[in-house]
Amino acid sequence: MTAMIPAEVRTEILRRIRAAEAEHKVRVLLAVESGSRAWGFESPNSDYDARFIYVHPQDWYLSVGLEEQRDVIEYPIVDDIDLNGWDLRKALRLFWKSNPAFVEWIQSPIVYAEHGTFAQRLRALLPSVYSCESGVYHYRSMAKTNYRGYLQADLVPLKKYFHVLRPLLSVRWLERYGHAAPIEFDKLLHLIDDQTALLDDIAQLLERKRGAPEMGLAPPVPSINAFIESELHRLESASPQPSLRGDVLALLNEVFRQCLQESQSAFP
């Protein structure tokens, strides 16, 4: 279940995006929600993690000092809204490397703004560009770090279970389907539909998280810990096959040029 963004919050996020465009003289191509609200296990007091991709006028990229130019726009968190973005060229370079954050942004079910063909093109290219091998290593590391760091004490922060379960289930998705995992947690749960007791415990934990501002510390959940330990042990010796990708850089270069052409009319 994807979170609903209150109308007044959506309006304020769009206002800030327009202000960022004016302040930095850029055009926003895509703005989405990321983090727990997009994943589907937000708490009532979770921040709104708004992320965007923007493009400069074409001449900005025709510079000897391009690599020294700042390619991010960041703002401090105000009123629970965390807003920041990446330049188009930076985003495409990271997409080329299967950057986990960017791959999730273009799959977000919560879209604030979308201009031109940027998002449409990248969603279509995702199967060709994404490296399942990189994804397995990323998600395995994320699960291991969060489990060892938070969930092996007598009392544990229950919300951290979702920062372990989602990556572990994402690995299962990559192994089964061979393409990027969806970011919504509930779309991954069918991967353990043969473990009824585990699913029941996860459902109860999810209901508590969505209903409580802060879950706090509690004893570990034995069924979930057992599943996590089993999966981490299984993945310890896993060696995912390298992804066979064609000349994806040429495809991304074409997207870059097309987006520059499309966006220039937005600039005086």
C-alpha positions in Angstrom: 0.0 0.0 0.0 1.5 3.3 -1.1 1.2 6.3 1.2 -1.2 9.1 0.2 0.5 12.5 0.2 -1.8 15.1 1.8 -2.9 17.8 -0.7 -1.4 20.6 1.3 2.0 18.8 1.5 2.0 18.1 -2.2 1.1 21.7 -3.0 4.0 22.9 -0.8 6.5 20.5 -2.3 5.5 21.7 -5.8 5.9 25.3 -4.7 9.4 24.6 -3.4 10.3 22.8 -6.7 9.2 25.9 -8.7 11.2 28.1 -6.3 14.3 25.9 -6.9 13.8 26.2 -10.6 13.7 30.0 -10.4 16.6 30.2 -7.9 19.0 27.9 -9.8 17.7 28.7 -13.3 17.0 25.0 -14.1 14.1 22.9 -15.4 12.9 20.0 -13.2 12.3 16.9 -15.4 11.1 14.5 -12.6 10.2 14.9 -9.0 9.2 12.0 -6.8 8.8 10.8 -3.2 11.5 8.4 -2.0 12.2 6.6 1.2 9.7 5.0 3.6 6.6 6.7 2.1 7.4 5.4 -1.3 8.4 2.0 0.1 5.1 1.7 1.9 6.1 1.4 5.5 6.1 5.0 6.7 5.2 6.1 10.2 2.8 9.0 10.8 5.7 11.4 11.5 8.0 10.2 8.7 9.6 13.0 6.7 8.6 13.7 3.1 11.7 12.8 1.0 11.1 14.7 -2.2 13.8 14.1 -4.9 14.1 15.6 -8.3 16.2 15.5 -11.5 16.8 18.9 -13.2 18.5 20.2 -16.4 20.4 23.4 -17.0 20.4 25.5 -20.2 22.6 23.8 -22.8 25.5 26.2 -22.5 26.0 25.2 -18.9 27.3 21.8 -20.1 29.6 23.3 -22.7 32.2 24.4 -20.2 35.9 23.6 -19.6 35.1 23.6 -15.9 32.1 21.3 -16.1 33.5 18.8 -13.6 34.0 21.7 -11.1 30.4 22.8 -11.4 28.0 21.8 -8.6 25.7 19.1 -9.8 23.3 18.8 -6.8 20.7 21.1 -5.3 20.1 20.6 -1.6 17.9 22.3 1.0 17.7 21.9 4.8 14.7 20.0 6.1 11.8 22.4 6.8 8.4 21.3 8.1 9.3 17.6 7.6 10.0 18.2 3.9 13.5 17.0 2.8 14.0 18.3 -0.8 17.1 17.8 -3.0 17.9 17.0 -6.5 20.6 15.9 -9.0 21.6 17.4 -12.3 20.6 15.4 -15.4 24.2 14.4 -16.4 25.0 13.2 -12.9 21.7 11.2 -12.8 22.4 9.5 -16.1 26.0 8.7 -15.1 24.7 7.1 -11.9 22.0 5.2 -13.8 24.7 3.8 -16.0 26.3 2.4 -12.8 22.9 1.1 -11.5 22.9 3.5 -8.6 20.4 2.1 -6.1 18.9 5.5 -5.1 18.3 6.7 -8.7 16.9 3.3 -9.8 14.4 3.6 -7.0 13.5 7.3 -7.9 12.5 6.4 -11.4 10.3 3.6 -10.1 8.6 5.6 -7.3 4.8 5.3 -7.2 4.5 8.8 -5.9 5.3 11.4 -8.7 5.1 15.1 -7.9 6.1 16.4 -11.4 7.2 15.0 -14.7 8.2 17.0 -17.8 9.3 15.9 -21.2 10.2 12.3 -22.0 13.0 11.9 -19.5 11.2 9.6 -17.0 9.4 7.6 -19.7 12.6 6.9 -21.5 14.5 5.8 -18.5 11.8 3.5 -17.3 11.8 1.9 -20.7 15.6 1.5 -20.5 15.7 0.1 -17.0 15.7 -3.6 -18.1 18.7 -2.9 -20.4 20.7 -0.7 -18.1 20.2 -2.2 -14.6 22.8 -4.7 -13.3 21.2 -7.4 -11.2 24.7 -8.4 -10.0 25.2 -4.9 -8.6 21.7 -5.0 -7.1 22.4 -8.3 -5.2 25.6 -7.0 -3.7 24.0 -3.7 -2.7 20.9 -5.2 -1.1 22.9 -7.9 0.6 25.2 -5.3 2.2 22.3 -3.2 3.2 20.6 -6.1 5.0 23.7 -7.3 6.7 24.7 -3.8 7.9 21.2 -3.0 9.4 20.8 -6.5 10.9 24.2 -6.5 12.6 23.9 -2.9 13.7 20.4 -2.9 15.2 18.7 -6.2 15.5 20.9 -8.5 17.5 20.4 -7.1 21.0 18.0 -8.1 23.8 15.9 -5.0 22.8 15.8 -3.8 19.2 14.3 -0.9 17.3 11.4 -2.7 15.6 11.3 -0.3 12.6 14.7 -1.5 11.5 13.3 -4.8 10.5 11.9 -3.2 7.4 15.4 -1.9 6.4 16.5 -5.5 6.5 13.5 -7.3 5.1 13.0 -5.1 2.0 16.6 -5.6 0.7 16.5 -9.3 1.4 13.2 -9.7 -0.5 14.6 -7.5 -3.3 17.5 -10.0 -3.7 14.9 -12.8 -4.0 13.1 -10.7 -6.7 16.4 -10.3 -8.6 17.1 -14.0 -8.4 13.6 -15.0 -9.5 12.8 -12.4 -12.2 16.2 -11.1 -13.4 15.3 -7.4 -13.4 15.1 -4.5 -11.0 12.9 -5.0 -8.0 9.9 -2.8 -7.4 10.4 -0.4 -4.4 7.0 -1.0 -2.8 7.4 -3.4 0.1 4.0 -5.1 -0.4 4.9 -6.1 -4.0 7.8 -8.2 -2.6 5.8 -10.2 0.0 4.6 -12.9 -2.5 8.2 -14.1 -2.5 7.6 -15.6 0.9 4.0 -16.6 0.5 4.9 -20.2 1.6 5.8 -18.9 5.1 2.4 -18.0 6.6 3.6 -17.5 10.2 6.4 -15.2 9.0 4.0 -13.2 6.8 1.6 -12.8 9.8 4.3 -11.5 12.0 5.5 -9.0 9.3 1.9 -7.8 8.8 1.4 -7.2 12.5 4.7 -5.3 12.6 3.8 -3.2 9.6 0.5 -2.3 11.1 2.2 -1.1 14.2 4.7 1.0 12.3 2.1 2.7 10.2 0.1 3.5 13.3 2.7 4.7 15.7 4.9 7.8 15.5 7.8 5.9 17.1 7.8 2.1 17.6 10.6 2.2 20.1 12.5 -0.8 21.5 11.1 -4.3 22.0 12.3 -7.9 22.2 13.3 -9.3 18.8 10.7 -11.1 16.7 11.9 -14.7 16.6 10.4 -15.7 13.2 11.7 -12.6 11.5 15.2 -13.0 12.9 15.3 -16.7 11.9 14.4 -15.7 8.3 17.0 -13.0 8.2 19.7 -15.2 9.5 18.9 -17.9 7.1 18.9 -15.5 4.1 22.1 -13.8 5.1 23.8 -17.2 5.5 22.5 -18.3 2.1 23.7 -15.1 0.4 27.1 -15.2 2.1 28.3 -17.6 -0.6 26.1 -16.4 -3.4 27.9 -15.3 -6.6 25.4 -13.6 -8.9 26.1 -13.8 -12.6 27.5 -10.7 -14.3 24.8 -8.8 -16.2 25.2 -8.9 -19.9 24.6 -5.3 -21.1 25.1 -3.8 -24.5 26.3 -0.4 -25.3 24.0 1.3 -22.7 26.2 4.4 -22.6 25.2 5.2 -26.2 21.5 4.9 -25.2 22.1 7.3 -22.2 23.9 9.8 -24.4 20.9 9.9 -26.7 18.6 10.5 -23.7 20.9 13.3 -22.5 20.8 15.0 -25.9 17.1 14.6 -26.3 16.4 16.0 -22.8 18.6 19.0 -23.5 16.7 19.7 -26.7 13.2 19.3 -25.1 14.0 21.6 -22.2 15.6 24.6 -23.9 12.2 26.3 -24.5 11.8 26.5 -20.7 14.7 29.0 -20.6 14.6 32.6 -21.6 
